[in-house]
Amino acid sequence: MARKTTSTKPQRTLEQTLWDAADKLRGNQEPSEYKHVVLGLVFLKYVSDRFEERRTQLKDELAAEGIKPERIDGFLEDRDEYASQNVFWVPAAARWGAIQDSAKQPEIGETIDTAMDLIEKENPTLKGVLPRNYGRDGLDKKRLGELVDLIGSIGFTATDDHGADDVLGRVYEYFLGQFAGKETGKDAGAFYTPRSVVKTLVEMLEPYKGRVYDPAAGSGGMFAQSAKFVKAHGGKPTDISVYGQEFTDATWKLAKMNLALRGIEADMGTHSADSFTEDLHPDLRADFVIANPPFNVSDWWDAKLADDPRWKYGTPPQGNANFAWVQHFLHHLAPHGTAGFVLANGSLSSKSGGEGEIRQRLVEAGLVDCIVAMPDKLFFNTGIPVSLWFVSKGRDGNGHRARAGEVLFIDARKLGDMETRRLRVLSDEHIAKIADTYHEWRNHDGEYEDVPGFAKSATIDEIEKHDFVLTPGRYVGAEEAEVDDEPIDEKIERLTSELFAEFERGREIEDEVRRRLSGLSTL
């Protein structure tokens, strides 16, 4: 007797389980508000766990050195012992144990607000960053207490079951993505660039070492992925210096928390600010710029920008900030730097407001390195297709082969898998296909060849014939059809035979249906 097989459901990941539980506790809270409640608590749990872990480690070290027990407590209060290990000082009333003890109390909101205040006062780098208002009337205190219990179940130390400190990055990133997917409205998910888009940019840019800048930083995902890239290639976090800016205050705070809990030291300025009217890093010249600025912003202009030195290739139209961003990136690039960024596809072909002339000047100046047409539905807040731009200074050989006079076009619109009905993601294989093509073309030892329908290295003359429109589909051509060496007579005979066989099969099915219907009528 054959054994009966049973299908097993895929096991839910830690972050999926936590998200489902946290989302159930949301109640009447809007996702845009609730994300600060949840992510603030995740941050509080993390800094407390790290503090307690260092405290235990320090206690063991002191005991091993023969320090008398009555003197150990004094050493445990030495803040330098924590700061030297990049651990935030957490006062007793702000430690997770105190929060957990108050989880079932009606004043749990005030307890959390006090904890946030205390941590900020003791750690100047977090001043003005941590969320407050947990004690507000509209936040259900019973659900808040249950959320404390839930987050209390996550361990963020090296000895926890969940897989060392990387669990924090996984949980935080997953939650950011889920909140981006839940929000609605024009600015929904604007704080978050999907992981596969970020990873594509980082894998193509390869920011091994140097200054990395993002003037539209959102929640800091570009920096987190860059640091992860460096680590994956055997580097140290200190190999890159991170500079950023973010316009929305709540998102700037999210970024500060995101980077702090990942141990990434970043200069995000002392406050949130508009990159055009209040450039917080005016003298910065970065080795890498990596960004996903907001698409097609129409209300960006200010009269004082009229003669701005950043508009070297033409004053951008007041009704669209796309080429203001491009020139802002170029302004902040070092002489041999490269920028990789996301723009709406209109930037590839638009001629309104002088955009066509600006784009032409960028190409003729030898700055445009590569354009990648991406598939649609990659973003939570818009289904429009986008493109990745790579602009580079010193393309006569900025660490790579001399490629002045050439632009690489990649048409990746057919890549990606639908994760939900609304969202497409690029797999690691898809990302590697795009990045490897760019590297083969750019690198000294590359063995690049055009791939019809996917990649084409075009000359400036070819681009001029297309009136400096940079849509990859115009250059890569059609995909080559498979070679068919079957003789035409044999093919016709085979296909005819297969068709007649299908006709015969259809008649058999029709006869069977008639027979069964006839049997029903005699009942």
C-alpha positions as CSV (number, residue, x, y, z in Angstrom):
1,M,0.0,0.0,0.0
2,A,1.4,3.4,-1.0
3,R,2.2,5.8,1.8
4,K,0.0,8.8,1.8
5,T,1.9,12.0,1.3
6,T,1.0,15.1,3.2
7,S,2.1,18.6,2.1
8,T,3.7,20.7,4.8
9,K,3.4,24.5,5.0
10,P,6.6,26.4,4.7
11,Q,7.8,27.4,8.1
12,R,7.3,31.1,8.9
13,T,10.3,33.1,9.5
14,L,10.9,35.0,12.8
15,E,10.3,38.4,11.1
16,Q,7.1,37.2,9.5
17,T,5.8,35.8,12.8
18,L,6.6,39.0,14.6
19,W,5.1,41.2,12.0
20,D,1.8,39.2,11.9
21,A,1.6,39.5,15.7
22,A,2.5,43.2,15.8
23,D,0.0,44.0,13.0
24,K,-2.8,42.4,14.9
25,L,-2.1,44.7,17.8
26,R,-2.4,47.8,15.5
27,G,-6.1,48.4,16.2
28,N,-7.2,51.8,14.9
29,Q,-3.6,53.1,14.5
30,E,-2.7,54.2,11.0
31,P,0.4,52.4,9.6
32,S,2.2,55.7,9.1
33,E,1.8,56.4,12.9
34,Y,2.1,52.8,14.1
35,K,5.5,52.2,12.5
36,H,7.1,54.7,14.8
37,V,5.5,53.0,17.8
38,V,6.8,49.6,16.8
39,L,10.2,50.5,15.5
40,G,10.9,52.8,18.5
41,L,10.2,49.8,20.8
42,V,12.5,47.5,18.7
43,F,15.2,50.1,19.0
44,L,14.7,50.4,22.8
45,K,14.8,46.6,23.2
46,Y,18.0,46.4,21.1
47,V,20.0,49.1,23.0
48,S,18.9,47.6,26.3
49,D,19.9,44.1,25.2
50,R,23.3,45.3,24.0
51,F,23.8,47.3,27.2
52,E,23.0,44.2,29.4
53,E,25.2,42.0,27.3
54,R,28.2,44.4,27.7
55,R,27.4,44.7,31.5
56,T,27.5,40.9,31.9
57,Q,30.7,40.7,29.8
58,L,32.3,43.5,31.9
59,K,31.4,41.8,35.1
60,D,33.0,38.6,34.0
61,E,36.1,40.4,32.9
62,L,36.5,42.2,36.2
63,A,36.0,39.0,38.2
64,A,38.6,37.3,36.1
65,E,41.0,40.1,36.8
66,G,40.5,39.5,40.6
67,I,38.6,42.7,41.3
68,K,36.8,42.3,44.6
69,P,33.0,41.9,44.3
70,E,32.3,45.1,46.4
71,R,34.3,47.1,43.9
72,I,32.8,45.6,40.7
73,D,29.5,47.6,40.9
74,G,31.4,50.8,40.7
75,F,33.2,49.7,37.5
76,L,29.9,48.6,36.0
77,E,28.7,52.2,36.1
78,D,31.8,53.5,34.1
79,R,30.3,54.7,30.9
80,D,33.6,54.6,29.0
81,E,33.5,50.8,29.3
82,Y,30.3,50.9,27.2
83,A,31.2,53.7,24.8
84,S,34.5,51.9,23.9
85,Q,32.4,49.0,22.6
86,N,29.9,51.3,20.7
87,V,27.2,50.5,23.2
88,F,24.7,53.2,24.3
89,W,24.5,54.0,28.0
90,V,21.0,52.9,29.2
91,P,19.9,54.3,32.6
92,A,18.2,51.8,35.0
93,A,14.7,53.2,34.5
94,A,15.1,52.8,30.7
95,R,16.3,49.2,30.6
96,W,13.9,46.7,29.1
97,G,13.4,44.9,32.4
98,A,11.8,48.1,33.8
99,I,9.6,48.5,30.7
100,Q,8.6,44.8,30.8
101,D,7.6,45.0,34.5
102,S,5.2,47.9,33.6
103,A,3.7,46.2,30.5
104,K,0.4,45.4,32.2
105,Q,0.1,48.8,34.0
106,P,-2.1,51.6,32.6
107,E,0.9,54.0,32.8
108,I,3.0,51.9,30.4
109,G,2.9,54.7,27.8
110,E,4.4,57.2,30.2
111,T,7.0,54.7,31.3
112,I,8.2,54.3,27.7
113,D,8.2,58.0,27.0
114,T,10.3,58.5,30.1
115,A,12.7,55.8,29.0
116,M,13.1,57.5,25.6
117,D,13.9,60.8,27.3
118,L,16.5,59.3,29.6
119,I,18.3,57.5,26.8
120,E,18.4,60.7,24.7
121,K,19.8,62.7,27.6
122,E,22.6,60.2,28.2
123,N,23.5,59.8,24.5
124,P,23.9,63.1,22.7
125,T,24.0,61.4,19.2
126,L,20.4,60.3,19.8
127,K,19.2,63.8,20.8
128,G,15.8,64.6,19.1
129,V,15.7,61.2,17.4
130,L,13.7,58.7,19.5
131,P,9.9,58.6,19.1
132,R,7.7,59.9,22.0
133,N,3.9,60.2,22.6
134,Y,3.5,56.5,23.8
135,G,1.3,58.0,26.5
136,R,-1.2,59.7,24.2
137,D,-4.9,59.0,24.6
138,G,-5.4,57.4,21.2
139,L,-2.9,54.6,21.8
140,D,-4.6,51.6,23.4
141,K,-2.5,50.8,26.5
142,K,-3.6,47.1,26.7
143,R,-2.4,46.6,23.1
144,L,0.7,48.6,23.8
145,G,1.5,46.3,26.7
146,E,1.0,43.2,24.5
147,L,3.3,44.8,21.9
148,V,5.9,45.2,24.7
149,D,5.5,41.5,25.5
150,L,5.9,40.6,21.9
151,I,9.1,42.6,21.3
152,G,10.4,41.4,24.6
153,S,10.4,37.9,23.0
154,I,13.1,38.9,20.6
155,G,16.7,38.6,21.7
156,F,19.3,40.8,20.1
157,T,22.5,39.5,21.6
158,A,25.1,37.1,20.3
159,T,24.0,34.3,22.5
160,D,20.3,34.4,21.6
161,D,18.5,31.7,19.6
162,H,17.6,34.0,16.8
163,G,21.0,34.2,15.2
164,A,23.2,37.0,16.7
165,D,22.9,40.7,16.0
166,D,22.0,40.2,12.4
167,V,18.4,39.4,13.5
168,L,17.9,43.1,14.3
169,G,18.7,44.2,10.7
170,R,16.4,41.5,9.4
171,V,13.5,42.4,11.6
172,Y,13.9,46.1,11.2
173,E,14.2,45.9,7.4
174,Y,11.3,43.5,7.1
175,F,9.1,45.8,9.3
176,L,10.1,48.9,7.2
177,G,9.0,47.0,4.1
178,Q,5.8,45.8,5.5
179,F,4.8,49.3,6.8
180,A,5.7,50.7,3.4
181,G,3.2,48.2,1.8
182,K,0.5,49.0,4.3
183,E,0.5,52.8,4.0
184,T,-1.8,54.5,1.5
185,G,-1.9,57.8,-0.2
186,K,0.5,59.9,-2.3
187,D,3.5,59.6,0.0
188,A,2.9,56.0,1.0
189,G,6.1,54.1,1.5
190,A,8.2,57.1,0.4
191,F,10.6,56.4,3.3
192,Y,11.5,53.0,2.0
193,T,13.3,51.8,-1.1
194,P,12.7,48.1,-1.7
195,R,15.6,45.9,-0.9
196,S,16.1,44.5,-4.4
197,V,16.4,48.0,-5.9
198,V,18.9,49.0,-3.2
199,K,20.9,45.9,-3.7
200,T,21.0,46.3,-7.5
201,L,22.4,49.8,-7.1
202,V,25.0,48.7,-4.5
203,E,26.1,45.6,-6.4
204,M,26.7,47.7,-9.5
205,L,28.5,50.6,-7.7
206,E,30.6,48.3,-5.5
207,P,31.3,50.9,-2.7
208,Y,34.3,49.0,-1.2
209,K,36.0,52.1,0.3
210,G,35.5,55.8,0.5
211,R,32.8,58.4,1.1
212,V,29.2,57.4,0.4
213,Y,26.5,60.1,0.1
214,D,22.7,59.9,-0.1
215,P,21.0,63.3,-0.1
216,A,17.5,61.7,-0.2
217,A,18.3,59.1,2.5
218,G,14.8,58.0,3.5
219,S,15.2,55.5,6.3
220,G,18.9,54.8,5.5
221,G,18.5,51.6,3.5
222,M,21.2,52.6,1.0
223,F,23.8,52.9,3.8
224,A,22.7,49.7,5.5
225,Q,23.1,47.8,2.2
226,S,26.5,49.5,1.4
227,A,27.8,48.5,4.9
228,K,26.5,44.9,4.3
229,F,28.3,44.8,0.9
230,V,31.6,45.9,2.5
231,K,31.3,43.3,5.2
232,A,30.4,40.6,2.7
233,H,33.7,41.4,0.8
234,G,35.9,41.2,3.8
235,G,36.0,44.8,4.6
236,K,35.4,46.8,7.9
237,P,32.6,49.2,8.6
238,T,35.2,52.0,8.9
239,D,36.2,51.4,5.2
240,I,33.3,53.7,4.2
241,S,32.3,57.1,5.6
242,V,28.6,57.8,5.4
243,Y,26.9,61.2,4.7
244,G,23.3,61.8,4.2
245,Q,20.4,64.2,4.3
246,E,16.6,63.7,4.6
247,F,13.8,66.3,4.2
248,T,11.0,64.7,6.3
249,D,11.7,65.0,10.0
250,A,10.0,61.7,11.1
251,T,11.9,59.8,8.3
252,W,15.2,61.5,9.3
253,K,14.6,60.1,12.8
254,L,13.9,56.6,11.4
255,A,17.2,56.8,9.5
256,K,19.2,57.9,12.6
257,M,17.7,54.9,14.6
258,N,18.3,52.5,11.7
259,L,21.9,53.4,11.3
260,A,22.6,53.6,15.1
261,L,21.3,50.1,15.8
262,R,23.4,48.8,12.9
263,G,26.5,50.4,14.3
264,I,26.9,52.6,11.3
265,E,28.4,56.0,12.1
266,A,26.7,58.4,9.7
267,D,26.8,62.2,9.4
268,M,23.1,62.9,8.7
269,G,23.3,66.5,9.8
270,T,21.9,67.9,13.0
271,H,18.4,68.1,11.6
272,S,16.1,67.2,8.7
273,A,16.5,69.7,5.8
274,D,15.8,70.2,2.1
275,S,18.9,69.2,0.0
276,F,18.3,72.0,-2.5
277,T,17.7,75.0,-0.3
278,E,19.7,73.9,2.7
279,D,22.6,71.6,1.7
280,L,24.0,70.3,4.9
281,H,27.2,69.0,3.3
282,P,28.1,71.8,0.9
283,D,31.9,70.9,0.8
284,L,31.5,67.2,0.5
285,R,32.9,65.5,-2.6
286,A,31.9,61.8,-2.4
287,D,33.4,58.8,-4.0
288,F,29.9,57.3,-4.4
289,V,26.5,58.8,-4.5
290,I,23.6,56.4,-4.1
291,A,20.0,57.6,-4.0
292,N,16.4,57.2,-4.7
293,P,15.0,60.7,-4.8
294,P,11.3,61.3,-4.9
295,F,10.0,61.0,-8.5
296,N,8.9,64.0,-10.5
297,V,8.6,66.5,-7.6
298,S,6.8,69.6,-8.8
299,D,7.0,71.9,-5.8
300,W,10.7,71.9,-5.2
301,W,11.7,75.3,-6.6
302,D,12.8,78.3,-4.6
303,A,13.7,81.7,-6.1
304,K,17.1,81.7,-4.4
305,L,18.0,78.6,-6.6
306,A,17.9,80.6,-9.8
307,D,21.7,81.1,-10.2
308,D,22.8,78.1,-8.2
309,P,26.3,76.8,-9.1
310,R,25.0,73.3,-9.2
311,W,23.1,73.9,-12.4
312,K,26.3,73.5,-14.5
313,Y,24.4,71.7,-17.4
314,G,21.3,73.9,-17.4
315,T,18.7,75.3,-14.9
316,P,16.1,72.5,-14.2
317,P,12.5,73.2,-14.9
318,Q,10.6,74.6,-11.9
319,G,7.9,72.0,-12.4
320,N,10.1,68.9,-12.1
321,A,13.1,68.2,-9.8
322,N,14.5,65.2,-11.7
323,F,17.4,67.0,-13.3
324,A,18.0,69.1,-10.2
325,W,18.7,65.9,-8.4
326,V,21.0,64.6,-11.2
327,Q,23.1,67.8,-11.0
328,H,23.1,67.9,-7.2
329,F,24.6,64.4,-7.3
330,L,27.2,65.4,-9.9
331,H,28.1,68.5,-7.8
332,H,28.9,66.3,-4.9
333,L,30.9,63.8,-6.8
334,A,34.7,63.6,-6.3
335,P,36.8,63.9,-9.5
336,H,36.7,60.1,-10.1
337,G,33.4,59.4,-8.3
338,T,30.4,57.5,-9.6
339,A,26.7,58.0,-8.8
340,G,24.0,55.4,-9.1
341,F,20.4,56.5,-8.6
342,V,16.7,55.9,-9.4
343,L,14.7,58.2,-11.7
344,A,11.2,58.0,-13.3
345,N,11.4,56.9,-16.9
346,G,10.3,60.3,-18.1
347,S,13.8,61.5,-17.4
348,L,15.1,59.4,-20.3
349,S,13.1,61.1,-23.0
350,S,11.4,64.3,-21.7
351,K,12.1,67.5,-23.5
352,S,9.9,69.8,-21.5
353,G,11.4,72.8,-19.6
354,G,14.8,72.3,-21.1
355,E,15.3,68.7,-19.8
356,G,16.3,67.5,-23.3
357,E,19.1,70.0,-23.5
358,I,20.3,69.1,-20.0
359,R,20.3,65.4,-20.8
360,Q,22.2,66.1,-24.1
361,R,24.9,68.1,-22.3
362,L,25.4,65.4,-19.7
363,V,25.9,62.8,-22.5
364,E,28.2,65.1,-24.5
365,A,30.2,65.9,-21.3
366,G,30.9,62.1,-21.1
367,L,29.2,61.8,-17.7
368,V,26.5,59.2,-18.5
369,D,28.0,55.7,-17.9
370,C,25.0,53.3,-17.9
371,I,21.2,53.3,-18.0
372,V,19.2,50.3,-16.8
373,A,15.5,50.1,-17.6
374,M,13.8,48.4,-14.7
375,P,10.5,46.4,-14.6
376,D,7.3,47.9,-13.3
377,K,5.7,47.4,-9.9
378,L,9.0,47.5,-7.9
379,F,7.8,50.1,-5.5
380,F,5.1,50.1,-2.8
381,N,3.9,53.7,-3.5
382,T,3.8,53.6,-7.3
383,G,3.5,51.0,-10.1
384,I,5.3,53.1,-12.7
385,P,8.5,51.7,-14.2
386,V,11.8,53.4,-13.4
387,S,15.3,53.5,-14.6
388,L,18.7,53.3,-12.9
389,W,21.2,56.0,-13.9
390,F,24.9,55.7,-13.4
391,V,26.9,58.9,-14.0
392,S,30.6,59.0,-13.5
393,K,33.4,61.5,-13.6
394,G,36.8,60.8,-15.1
395,R,35.6,58.1,-17.4
396,D,38.9,58.1,-19.2
397,G,39.9,55.6,-16.5
398,N,38.6,56.2,-13.0
399,G,39.9,52.9,-11.7
400,H,38.3,51.1,-14.6
401,R,38.9,50.9,-18.3
402,A,38.6,54.1,-20.3
403,R,35.1,54.3,-21.7
404,A,34.6,57.9,-22.7
405,G,32.4,58.1,-25.7
406,E,30.4,55.0,-24.8
407,V,27.2,54.4,-22.8
408,L,25.9,51.0,-21.7
409,F,22.2,50.4,-22.0
410,I,20.6,47.5,-20.2
411,D,16.9,46.5,-20.7
412,A,15.9,44.6,-17.5
413,R,12.2,45.0,-18.0
414,K,11.6,41.3,-18.3
415,L,13.3,40.4,-15.1
416,G,11.7,40.1,-11.6
417,D,9.1,37.9,-10.0
418,M,5.7,39.0,-8.7
419,E,5.8,38.6,-4.9
420,T,2.2,39.8,-4.6
421,R,-0.3,41.1,-7.1
422,R,1.1,44.6,-6.6
423,L,4.8,44.1,-6.0
424,R,7.6,42.7,-8.1
425,V,11.0,41.8,-6.7
426,L,14.3,41.1,-8.3
427,S,16.0,37.8,-7.3
428,D,19.7,37.6,-6.5
429,E,20.2,35.9,-9.8
430,H,18.4,38.8,-11.6
431,I,20.5,41.4,-9.7
432,A,23.7,39.5,-10.6
433,K,22.8,39.4,-14.3
434,I,22.4,43.2,-14.4
435,A,25.5,43.9,-12.2
436,D,27.7,41.4,-13.9
437,T,26.9,42.9,-17.4
438,Y,27.8,46.3,-16.1
439,H,31.1,45.1,-14.6
440,E,32.0,43.1,-17.7
441,W,31.6,46.3,-19.8
442,R,33.3,48.6,-17.3
443,N,36.2,46.5,-15.9
444,H,39.7,46.2,-17.4
445,D,39.5,42.5,-17.7
446,G,35.8,42.3,-18.8
447,E,34.7,40.2,-21.7
448,Y,31.6,42.2,-22.6
449,E,29.5,41.4,-25.6
450,D,26.3,43.0,-26.7
451,V,23.2,40.8,-26.0
452,P,20.4,41.6,-28.4
453,G,17.2,42.5,-26.5
454,F,19.2,43.0,-23.2
455,A,22.4,45.0,-23.4
456,K,24.1,47.3,-25.9
457,S,27.2,49.5,-25.7
458,A,26.3,52.6,-27.8
459,T,28.5,55.4,-29.0
460,I,27.8,59.1,-28.6
461,D,27.1,59.2,-32.4
462,E,24.4,56.5,-32.1
463,I,22.8,58.4,-29.1
464,E,22.8,61.6,-31.1
465,K,20.9,59.9,-33.9
466,H,18.2,59.1,-31.3
467,D,18.2,62.8,-30.4
468,F,19.8,62.0,-27.0
469,V,16.8,60.0,-25.8
470,L,18.3,57.4,-23.4
471,T,15.5,54.8,-23.4
472,P,17.4,51.4,-23.4
473,G,14.8,49.8,-25.6
474,R,15.8,52.0,-28.5
475,Y,19.4,50.7,-28.4
476,V,19.3,47.0,-27.3
477,G,17.2,45.9,-30.3
478,A,15.1,42.7,-30.4
479,E,16.0,39.5,-28.6
480,E,17.5,36.9,-31.0
481,A,15.1,34.1,-31.9
482,E,16.2,30.6,-31.3
483,V,18.0,28.9,-34.2
484,D,15.5,26.7,-36.1
485,D,17.2,24.3,-38.5
486,E,14.2,22.1,-39.1
487,P,13.4,21.9,-42.8
488,I,10.2,23.7,-43.7
489,D,8.5,20.7,-45.4
490,E,9.2,18.5,-42.4
491,K,7.9,21.2,-40.0
492,I,4.6,21.6,-41.9
493,E,4.2,17.8,-41.9
494,R,4.9,17.6,-38.2
495,L,2.6,20.5,-37.2
496,T,-0.2,19.2,-39.4
497,S,0.0,15.8,-37.8
498,E,0.0,17.3,-34.3
499,L,-3.0,19.4,-35.2
500,F,-5.0,16.5,-36.6
501,A,-4.1,14.5,-33.5
502,E,-5.6,17.3,-31.4
503,F,-8.7,17.3,-33.5
504,E,-9.1,13.5,-32.9
505,R,-8.5,14.0,-29.2
506,G,-11.2,16.6,-29.2
507,R,-13.7,14.3,-30.8
508,E,-13.0,11.6,-28.3
509,I,-13.6,14.0,-25.4
510,E,-16.9,15.2,-27.1
511,D,-18.1,11.5,-27.5
512,E,-17.2,10.8,-23.8
513,V,-19.2,13.9,-22.6
514,R,-22.2,12.9,-24.8
515,R,-22.1,9.3,-23.4
516,R,-22.0,10.6,-19.8
517,L,-24.8,13.1,-20.3
518,S,-26.9,10.3,-21.9
519,G,-26.4,8.2,-18.9
520,L,-27.6,11.0,-16.6
521,S,-30.8,11.4,-18.6
522,T,-31.8,7.7,-18.0
523,L,-31.6,8.0,-14.2
